[in-house]
Amino acid sequence: MNNSSIEHTYNSNNPEMGKSDPEFYGRSYFTDRIDKMLSEMKVSSVFYKEVLRSLLSSMKLSYIDDQSEYKEVKLHHGRQERVIAKKFQENNLVLPYSTVYQSAVSEDAEKRRAWGMLQMSTKWDDATQRAQRVVSYVDIPVKIEYTLSIWSKYIAHLDQLSSQIRSNFNPHKNLTIKDTNILKCYLSSEQDISKTDVADQEERLLRKSFTIEVQGYIPSPKFLLTNTGKITNLNTDFWI
């Protein structure tokens, strides 16, 4: 996909420039119409959902148990500390157990663009077998933080899973979602938060927590620019 910032204004001295050229229009032409269409749109972004789905599908956890058998560990979504603690007390929890959830989102200040900057790109249309011009505000750079936790009864199993998670990020992991560039995913911290003060008759529940940072861009709503200069809606996989 070819992106370029739009900073051009109409040049009346160029007789070869027509309405099919983006440079024919001033910047305010795009911003006024895009702002109007955005105010009338009733859509919701599913970008975070798609990133989480990609992260869940890419993390394959497993270990070798005491009988030298290969065991897979399913990664569950959500904060489940209380549920896990209750199931463990009731002896109704299959260990090891793992969870992941989105714990924070922040703007990536180093990649921030100027307010109101537009980007022009092209999109191939299979029906017409032609490239279409797409205009939008620039995408929003963000850092998405996820917390991945592992619970285990035995330290040997916990160590196997921890090293497996660490080896997945060397130095980063790539996540792929539709209609966007590959997102880079980093392991920023690892912490042992096992409960150490347990009663003599109580079994110890071991736990490690990992902080994963995903760097990417939240796609802005996209609009088609027709050959006549008209701007129309363009639905994407991230806006419903």
C-alpha positions as CSV (number, residue, x, y, z in Angstrom):
1,M,0.0,0.0,0.0
2,N,1.4,3.4,-1.0
3,N,0.9,6.2,1.5
4,S,1.7,9.9,1.1
5,S,0.8,13.0,3.1
6,I,-1.5,15.5,1.3
7,E,-0.3,19.0,1.6
8,H,-1.1,20.2,-2.0
9,T,-3.4,22.9,-3.1
10,Y,-5.0,23.4,-6.5
11,N,-2.6,24.8,-9.0
12,S,-4.6,26.7,-11.7
13,N,-1.4,27.1,-13.8
14,N,-1.2,23.4,-14.5
15,P,-3.6,22.7,-17.4
16,E,-2.9,19.0,-17.3
17,M,-4.2,18.5,-13.8
18,G,-7.8,17.2,-13.6
19,K,-10.4,16.1,-11.0
20,S,-8.9,12.6,-11.0
21,D,-5.7,13.9,-9.5
22,P,-5.7,14.4,-5.7
23,E,-3.5,17.5,-6.1
24,F,-6.4,19.2,-7.9
25,Y,-8.1,19.8,-4.5
26,G,-6.9,21.8,-1.6
27,R,-6.4,20.2,1.8
28,S,-9.5,21.8,3.2
29,Y,-11.6,20.0,0.5
30,F,-10.7,16.7,2.1
31,T,-10.9,17.7,5.7
32,D,-14.3,19.4,5.4
33,R,-15.9,16.4,3.7
34,I,-14.2,13.8,5.9
35,D,-15.2,15.6,9.1
36,K,-18.8,15.8,7.9
37,M,-18.9,12.1,7.0
38,L,-17.3,11.1,10.3
39,S,-19.9,13.1,12.2
40,E,-22.6,11.2,10.4
41,M,-21.1,7.7,10.7
42,K,-22.3,5.3,13.3
43,V,-19.4,2.8,13.5
44,S,-17.3,1.0,16.1
45,S,-13.7,0.0,15.8
46,V,-12.8,-3.7,16.4
47,F,-9.0,-3.1,16.2
48,Y,-8.3,-4.2,19.8
49,K,-10.4,-7.3,19.3
50,E,-8.4,-8.3,16.2
51,V,-5.0,-7.7,17.9
52,L,-6.0,-9.8,20.9
53,R,-7.3,-12.6,18.5
54,S,-4.0,-12.6,16.7
55,L,-2.0,-12.7,20.0
56,L,-4.1,-15.6,21.3
57,S,-3.7,-17.6,18.1
58,S,0.1,-17.0,17.9
59,M,0.9,-18.1,21.5
60,K,1.3,-21.9,21.7
61,L,2.2,-23.0,25.2
62,S,3.3,-26.6,26.1
63,Y,5.5,-28.5,28.6
64,I,6.7,-32.0,29.3
65,D,5.2,-33.5,32.4
66,D,6.8,-35.9,35.0
67,Q,5.8,-38.9,32.8
68,S,7.7,-37.4,29.8
69,E,4.4,-36.7,28.1
70,Y,3.8,-33.6,25.9
71,K,1.0,-31.4,27.3
72,E,-0.6,-28.3,25.8
73,V,-1.6,-25.3,27.9
74,K,-4.6,-23.3,26.6
75,L,-4.3,-19.5,26.9
76,H,-7.6,-18.1,28.3
77,H,-8.7,-14.5,27.9
78,G,-9.6,-12.3,30.9
79,R,-8.6,-11.5,34.4
80,Q,-9.4,-14.6,36.4
81,E,-7.4,-14.3,39.7
82,R,-10.5,-14.8,41.9
83,V,-11.9,-17.7,39.9
84,I,-8.5,-19.4,39.8
85,A,-8.0,-19.0,43.6
86,K,-11.4,-20.4,44.3
87,K,-11.0,-23.4,42.0
88,F,-7.6,-24.1,43.4
89,Q,-9.0,-24.1,47.0
90,E,-11.7,-26.5,45.8
91,N,-9.2,-28.7,44.1
92,N,-11.0,-28.1,40.8
93,L,-8.3,-26.5,38.8
94,V,-6.2,-28.2,36.1
95,L,-2.7,-26.8,36.3
96,P,-0.7,-25.3,34.6
97,Y,-3.2,-22.6,33.7
98,S,-2.6,-19.4,31.7
99,T,-4.5,-16.2,31.0
100,V,-4.0,-13.0,29.1
101,Y,-5.8,-9.6,29.1
102,Q,-5.3,-6.1,27.8
103,S,-4.0,-4.1,30.8
104,A,-3.2,-0.7,29.3
105,V,-3.1,1.5,26.1
106,S,-1.0,4.6,25.5
107,E,-0.3,6.8,22.6
108,D,3.1,6.2,21.0
109,A,4.5,9.7,21.3
110,E,7.6,9.0,19.2
111,K,5.4,8.2,16.2
112,R,2.8,10.9,16.7
113,R,1.9,12.9,13.6
114,A,0.7,16.4,13.3
115,W,-3.0,17.1,13.9
116,G,-5.2,16.9,10.8
117,M,-2.6,15.3,8.6
118,L,-4.1,13.3,5.8
119,Q,-2.8,10.2,4.0
120,M,-3.5,9.0,0.5
121,S,-3.3,5.3,-0.4
122,T,-4.4,2.9,-3.0
123,K,-6.6,-0.2,-2.8
124,W,-7.1,-2.9,-5.5
125,D,-10.7,-3.6,-6.4
126,D,-11.1,-7.2,-7.8
127,A,-14.5,-6.4,-9.3
128,T,-13.3,-3.5,-11.5
129,Q,-9.7,-4.8,-11.8
130,R,-8.5,-1.2,-11.0
131,A,-6.7,0.5,-8.2
132,Q,-8.8,2.9,-6.2
133,R,-7.7,6.0,-4.4
134,V,-8.3,6.1,-0.6
135,V,-8.0,9.1,1.6
136,S,-8.2,9.3,5.4
137,Y,-6.7,11.0,8.4
138,V,-3.4,9.4,9.5
139,D,-3.6,6.3,11.6
140,I,-3.1,6.6,15.4
141,P,0.1,5.2,16.8
142,V,-0.4,3.3,20.0
143,K,1.3,0.9,22.5
144,I,-1.0,-1.8,23.8
145,E,0.0,-3.6,26.9
146,Y,-1.1,-7.2,27.7
147,T,-0.6,-9.1,30.9
148,L,0.0,-12.8,30.5
149,S,0.0,-15.0,33.7
150,I,0.8,-18.6,34.3
151,W,-0.3,-20.6,37.3
152,S,1.4,-23.9,38.2
153,K,1.8,-26.4,41.0
154,Y,5.4,-27.3,40.2
155,I,8.3,-25.0,39.5
156,A,9.7,-27.3,36.8
157,H,6.5,-26.8,34.7
158,L,6.5,-23.1,35.4
159,D,10.1,-22.8,34.3
160,Q,9.5,-24.7,31.0
161,L,6.6,-22.4,30.1
162,S,8.5,-19.3,31.1
163,S,11.4,-20.1,28.9
164,Q,9.1,-21.0,26.0
165,I,7.4,-17.6,26.3
166,R,10.7,-15.9,26.5
167,S,12.0,-17.7,23.3
168,N,8.9,-16.5,21.4
169,F,10.3,-12.9,21.5
170,N,13.7,-12.9,19.9
171,P,13.8,-9.9,20.1
172,H,10.2,-9.4,19.1
173,K,7.2,-11.3,17.8
174,N,5.2,-10.4,14.7
175,L,1.4,-10.2,14.8
176,T,-0.6,-10.1,11.5
177,I,-4.1,-8.6,11.2
178,K,-6.1,-7.7,8.2
179,D,-5.5,-4.6,6.1
180,T,-2.6,-3.4,8.1
181,N,1.1,-3.7,8.5
182,I,2.7,-6.4,10.7
183,L,2.5,-5.4,14.3
184,K,5.7,-5.8,16.4
185,C,5.2,-7.4,19.8
186,Y,7.8,-7.2,22.6
187,L,8.2,-8.9,26.0
188,S,9.0,-6.0,28.3
189,S,9.0,-7.6,31.7
190,E,8.8,-10.9,33.7
191,Q,7.8,-11.1,37.3
192,D,7.4,-13.9,39.8
193,I,4.4,-13.2,42.0
194,S,3.9,-16.6,43.7
195,K,2.3,-16.6,47.1
196,T,5.0,-17.6,49.6
197,D,3.2,-17.3,52.9
198,V,1.0,-20.4,52.9
199,A,-0.1,-22.5,55.8
200,D,1.6,-25.9,56.4
201,Q,-1.4,-27.9,55.2
202,E,-2.0,-25.6,52.2
203,E,-0.7,-26.3,48.8
204,R,1.3,-23.6,47.2
205,L,0.2,-22.0,43.9
206,L,3.0,-20.7,41.8
207,R,2.5,-17.8,39.4
208,K,4.5,-15.8,36.9
209,S,3.4,-12.7,35.1
210,F,4.7,-11.3,31.8
211,T,4.1,-7.9,30.3
212,I,3.7,-7.8,26.5
213,E,3.8,-4.6,24.5
214,V,2.3,-4.4,21.0
215,Q,3.2,-1.5,18.9
216,G,0.9,-0.5,16.0
217,Y,-1.5,1.9,14.5
218,I,-5.3,2.1,15.0
219,P,-6.6,2.5,11.5
220,S,-8.6,5.7,10.8
221,P,-11.9,5.4,8.8
222,K,-11.1,5.3,5.1
223,F,-12.9,7.0,2.2
224,L,-12.9,6.4,-1.5
225,L,-11.9,9.2,-3.8
226,T,-13.7,8.8,-7.2
227,N,-12.6,10.0,-10.6
228,T,-15.1,12.8,-10.3
229,G,-13.7,14.0,-7.0
230,K,-16.6,12.6,-4.9
231,I,-15.7,11.1,-1.5
232,T,-17.6,8.0,-0.4
233,N,-17.5,5.6,2.5
234,L,-15.1,2.6,2.4
235,N,-15.8,-0.1,4.9
236,T,-12.9,-2.0,6.4
237,D,-12.5,-5.0,8.7
238,F,-11.8,-2.7,11.6
239,W,-15.0,-0.6,11.5
240,I,-18.5,-2.1,11.9
